[in-house]
Amino acid sequence: MTAKPARALSLVVVAVLLAAGLFLAARPEPSLTVHADFAQADGLFVGSDVAVLGVPVGRVDGIEPRGDKVRLTMSLPADTDIPAGAEAWVASPTVVPDQYIELTPAYTGGEKMADGAVIPTERTRSPIAWDTLVESVNDLLVALGPDGAGEDGSLGRMIDSAAGLLDGRGEKLREAILNISQASQIALDGTPDAEALLESVDALMEILVENQSTVDSLTRSVNDVAGEFARQEREVEQALTSLTSVLREVAQLTGEHGDSIADSVERLADVSVHLGEQQAELTEVMDTLPLAADNITRAVTDDQKLRIRLDITTNLSQFDRIRPLCAELPLPLCDGPGIVNPIPLPPELARGWTEGE
């Protein structure tokens, strides 16, 4: 091989190597593109950092106004893992408005954000610009000033009243705020329970809506009862006063005669025990008493006299102690029917005794 062809070949190889190097150097690296829509993007520029947990991982490649929002296009390394439901915040690390985009939360597992995904305005946050904040405060002060709501002095009186209400109560107000903060933390810790409670309330409200007529009727009834109670308020008050007086007298009686009452209660308990033991006899009395009362009622004649029929006899031999005497002495009263009924009461002695039928 001569010198010229060798030199030419070397130049070709060097040119190819230079072209390959330039291609590799100019070739864009693979990246993850994410879009985010903000209500405003003050202090952000093309080239602003995109960070996760405060560590820059990408940059802003484009800012495009779209009606009432601004779309930011961000590029990150292709191997960067971002949660699918991540939020985008405009953050300021210092007082100097050197703002950047913070993607939060950091990825810990689950679905990842795809290339070209869009974070909507519902998941983006941007701080209010200082000029906007000052302008809003100024508008508020003008509205509350002497040419606005405070024209008639009502605002001043309200402020004076609030100052008087809070005067000397700073410590209690601080405790109240602290308690509210603790209650909020408890509510945050019990978010699942709160969600279940809200679901139950929602179901209850649906039931109330479905039964609106019944609820209205119940409300009217309650209103009627409340109105009637209001009309009878004096009578109810008098009844409560009387009841209070009675209870006071009962308490006084119990205090003065407590021992006697206790003794009487004890005796009453004994009587109750005896009545329980004689339950069968009491039952028989209660069964026969109505019939006896009815018979007594019928025994009274129209002339208001009571007629009684007695079945009696004068035969003494029916008695065990007199029977031996009757066996030895034949007395008239020891045999025969003797004197039997009926005997009128009061007896009519003028007519004498009659022998039985």
C-alpha positions in Angstrom: 0.0 0.0 0.0 1.4 3.4 -1.0 1.5 6.4 1.3 -1.4 8.3 -0.3 -4.0 5.6 0.0 -3.0 5.0 3.6 -3.2 8.6 4.5 -6.7 8.9 2.9 -7.9 5.8 4.8 -6.7 7.3 8.1 -8.5 10.6 7.3 -11.8 8.6 6.7 -11.5 6.7 9.9 -10.9 9.9 11.9 -13.9 11.6 10.2 -16.1 8.6 11.1 -15.0 8.6 14.7 -15.6 12.4 15.0 -19.1 12.0 13.5 -19.9 9.2 15.9 -18.7 11.3 18.8 -20.6 14.3 17.8 -23.8 12.2 17.4 -23.4 10.6 20.8 -22.8 14.0 22.4 -25.7 15.7 20.7 -28.2 12.8 21.1 -30.8 13.7 23.8 -30.9 11.4 26.8 -34.2 9.5 27.5 -36.4 11.6 29.8 -39.8 11.5 31.6 -42.0 14.4 30.5 -44.7 15.6 33.0 -47.2 18.5 32.5 -48.7 20.4 35.3 -51.5 23.0 35.2 -51.3 26.0 37.7 -53.7 28.8 38.4 -50.6 31.1 38.3 -46.9 30.7 37.8 -45.3 33.8 39.1 -41.5 33.5 39.6 -41.2 30.4 37.4 -39.1 30.4 34.2 -37.9 27.9 31.7 -35.0 26.2 33.4 -36.4 26.4 36.9 -35.7 23.3 39.0 -38.0 20.4 39.6 -37.4 18.7 42.9 -38.5 15.7 45.0 -38.0 16.1 48.8 -36.1 19.3 48.0 -33.5 17.5 45.8 -33.5 18.8 42.2 -34.3 15.9 39.7 -35.4 17.8 36.6 -36.1 21.2 35.0 -39.0 23.2 33.6 -38.8 23.0 29.8 -41.8 25.1 28.9 -44.4 27.6 30.2 -47.6 28.0 28.2 -50.6 30.1 29.2 -53.9 28.3 28.5 -56.9 30.6 29.3 -57.4 30.8 33.1 -54.4 28.5 33.8 -50.7 28.0 33.0 -49.3 24.7 31.8 -45.7 23.9 32.8 -43.8 21.2 30.9 -41.2 19.4 33.0 -38.5 16.9 32.1 -37.0 14.4 34.5 -34.6 11.4 34.0 -36.4 8.5 32.5 -35.6 6.3 35.6 -37.3 8.8 38.0 -40.2 7.2 39.8 -43.1 9.6 40.6 -46.5 8.5 42.1 -49.4 8.5 39.7 -51.4 10.8 42.0 -48.5 13.2 42.9 -49.1 16.9 43.5 -47.0 19.8 42.2 -46.3 22.8 44.5 -44.6 26.0 43.7 -42.0 26.4 46.5 -39.7 29.3 47.6 -36.5 28.2 49.4 -35.6 31.7 50.4 -37.0 35.2 50.7 -35.5 35.9 47.3 -38.1 34.7 44.8 -36.1 31.8 43.4 -39.0 29.4 43.1 -39.0 25.8 41.9 -41.5 23.0 41.5 -41.8 20.4 44.2 -43.4 17.0 43.3 -44.9 15.4 46.4 -45.1 12.8 47.9 -42.0 10.8 47.1 -42.6 7.4 45.4 -42.8 4.5 47.9 -44.6 2.0 45.9 -47.7 1.5 43.7 -48.6 2.9 40.3 -46.1 5.3 38.7 -46.7 8.4 36.7 -46.6 7.7 33.0 -44.6 9.7 30.4 -46.7 12.7 29.2 -49.0 12.6 32.2 -50.8 15.8 33.2 -51.2 17.0 36.8 -54.5 19.0 36.9 -55.1 22.2 38.8 -56.9 20.3 41.6 -53.5 18.8 42.5 -51.3 21.9 42.0 -50.6 24.7 44.5 -49.0 28.1 44.0 -48.4 30.9 46.5 -50.2 34.2 46.2 -48.0 36.9 44.8 -47.0 39.7 47.2 -48.6 42.4 45.1 -51.8 40.4 44.9 -51.8 39.9 48.7 -51.2 43.6 49.4 -53.9 44.6 46.9 -56.4 42.2 48.6 -55.6 43.6 52.1 -56.0 47.1 50.8 -59.4 46.3 49.3 -60.4 44.7 52.6 -59.4 47.8 54.6 -61.2 50.1 52.3 -64.3 48.0 52.5 -64.2 48.1 56.3 -63.1 51.7 56.5 -65.2 54.8 57.2 -66.4 54.9 53.6 -67.5 51.3 53.7 -68.9 49.0 56.3 -67.7 51.2 59.2 -69.6 54.3 57.9 -72.2 54.2 60.7 -69.7 53.2 63.4 -71.0 49.7 63.7 -67.6 48.2 62.8 -65.9 50.2 65.5 -68.4 49.2 68.1 -67.9 45.6 67.1 -64.2 45.9 67.5 -64.6 47.5 70.9 -66.9 44.8 72.0 -64.5 42.1 70.8 -61.6 43.8 72.6 -63.7 44.0 75.8 -64.6 40.3 75.4 -61.0 39.2 74.9 -59.5 41.5 77.5 -57.8 39.4 80.2 -58.8 36.1 78.6 -55.6 35.5 76.5 -54.6 32.4 78.5 -58.1 30.9 78.1 -58.1 31.7 74.4 -54.7 30.1 74.0 -56.0 26.9 75.8 -59.0 26.9 73.6 -56.9 27.1 70.4 -54.6 24.4 71.8 -57.6 22.1 72.5 -59.0 22.8 69.0 -55.6 21.9 67.6 -55.5 18.6 69.6 -59.1 17.8 68.6 -58.2 18.4 64.9 -55.3 16.0 65.3 -57.5 13.4 66.9 -60.0 13.9 64.0 -57.2 13.5 61.5 -56.0 10.3 63.2 -59.5 9.0 63.1 -60.1 9.8 59.4 -61.4 6.3 58.6 -63.9 6.6 61.4 -64.9 10.1 60.3 -65.4 8.8 56.8 -67.6 6.0 58.1 -69.5 8.5 60.1 -70.0 10.8 57.1 -71.3 7.8 55.1 -73.8 7.0 57.8 -74.9 10.6 58.0 -75.3 10.6 54.2 -77.4 7.5 54.4 -79.5 9.0 57.2 -80.1 12.1 55.1 -81.2 10.0 52.1 -83.7 8.2 54.4 -85.0 11.6 55.7 -85.4 12.9 52.1 -87.3 9.7 51.1 -89.6 10.1 54.2 -90.0 13.9 54.0 -93.8 13.8 54.5 -93.3 11.7 57.7 -90.6 14.1 59.0 -92.9 17.1 58.3 -95.7 15.4 60.1 -93.5 14.7 63.1 -92.2 18.2 63.1 -95.7 19.6 63.1 -96.6 17.3 66.0 -93.6 18.4 68.0 -94.5 22.0 67.3 -98.0 21.4 68.5 -96.8 19.7 71.6 -94.4 22.6 72.3 -97.2 25.2 71.7 -99.5 23.3 74.1 -96.7 23.1 76.7 -96.2 26.8 76.3 -99.9 27.4 76.8 -100.0 25.2 79.9 -96.7 26.5 81.3 -98.3 28.0 84.3 -100.3 24.9 85.2 -97.1 22.8 84.7 -95.2 25.2 87.0 -97.9 24.9 89.6 -97.9 21.1 89.4 -94.1 21.0 89.8 -94.3 23.4 92.7 -97.0 21.2 94.4 -94.9 18.1 93.7 -91.9 19.8 95.3 -93.9 20.7 98.4 -95.2 17.1 98.7 -91.7 15.7 98.4 -90.5 18.2 101.0 -93.2 17.1 103.4 -92.5 13.4 102.7 -88.8 14.0 103.5 -89.7 15.8 106.7 -92.1 13.0 107.7 -89.5 10.4 107.0 -87.0 12.3 109.0 -89.2 12.7 112.0 -90.9 9.3 112.0 -88.4 7.2 110.2 -88.2 4.6 113.0 -92.0 4.3 113.3 -92.4 3.9 109.5 -89.7 1.3 109.4 -91.4 -0.6 112.2 -94.8 -0.4 110.4 -93.2 -1.5 107.2 -91.7 -4.5 109.0 -95.1 -5.4 110.5 -96.7 -5.0 107.2 -94.2 -7.4 105.8 -95.1 -9.9 108.5 -98.8 -9.5 107.7 -98.0 -10.1 104.0 -96.2 -13.3 105.0 -99.2 -14.6 107.0 -101.5 -13.7 104.2 -99.3 -15.7 101.9 -99.5 -18.7 104.2 -103.3 -18.5 104.4 -103.6 -18.2 100.6 -105.8 -21.2 100.2 -108.3 -20.1 102.9 -108.3 -16.6 101.5 -109.1 -18.0 98.1 -112.0 -20.0 99.5 -113.3 -16.9 101.3 -113.1 -14.8 98.1 -114.9 -17.6 96.2 -117.8 -17.9 98.7 -118.0 -14.2 99.8 -119.9 -13.0 96.7 -122.5 -15.8 97.1 -122.9 -15.0 100.8 -123.3 -11.3 100.1 -125.9 -12.1 97.5 -127.9 -14.3 99.9 -127.8 -11.6 102.6 -129.2 -9.2 100.0 -132.0 -11.5 99.1 -132.8 -12.2 102.8 -133.9 -8.6 103.3 -137.6 -8.2 102.7 -139.5 -5.4 101.2 -140.3 -4.1 104.6 -136.6 -3.9 105.4 -136.5 -6.9 107.7 -134.0 -9.7 107.7 -135.4 -13.2 107.6 -133.1 -16.0 108.8 -133.8 -19.8 108.5 -132.0 -21.9 111.2 -131.8 -25.7 111.2 -131.5 -26.6 114.8 -132.5 -29.7 117.0 -132.9 -30.4 120.7 -132.0 -34.2 120.5 -129.3 -34.4 123.2 -128.2 -38.0 122.2 -126.2 -36.6 119.3 -123.6 -35.3 121.8 -120.9 -37.7 123.0 -120.8 -36.6 126.6 -124.6 -36.7 127.1 -125.3 -39.9 125.1 -124.5 -42.2 128.2 -126.9 -40.1 130.3 -129.7 -40.5 127.7 -129.1 -44.3 127.7 -129.7 -44.4 131.5 -132.5 -41.8 131.7 -135.2 -41.8 129.1 -135.6 -38.0 128.9 -137.9 -36.5 126.3 -134.9 -34.5 124.8 -132.9 -37.7 124.3 -135.0 -39.1 121.4 -137.3 -37.8 118.7 -136.8 -34.9 116.5 -137.1 -32.4 119.3 -137.6 -28.8 118.4 -136.7 -28.0 114.8 -137.1 -25.3 112.4 -138.4 -23.0 111.3 -138.0 -20.6 114.1 -138.9 -17.1 113.3 -136.5 -14.4 114.5 -137.4 -12.6 116.5 -139.4 -15.5 117.9 -143.1 -15.0 118.3 -143.5 -16.5 121.8 -147.2 -15.9 121.8 -147.6 -18.6 119.2 -145.4 -21.1 121.1 -142.9 -23.6 119.7 -143.9 -25.7 116.8 -142.7 -29.2 116.1 -140.9 -30.0 113.0 -142.5 -30.9 109.8 
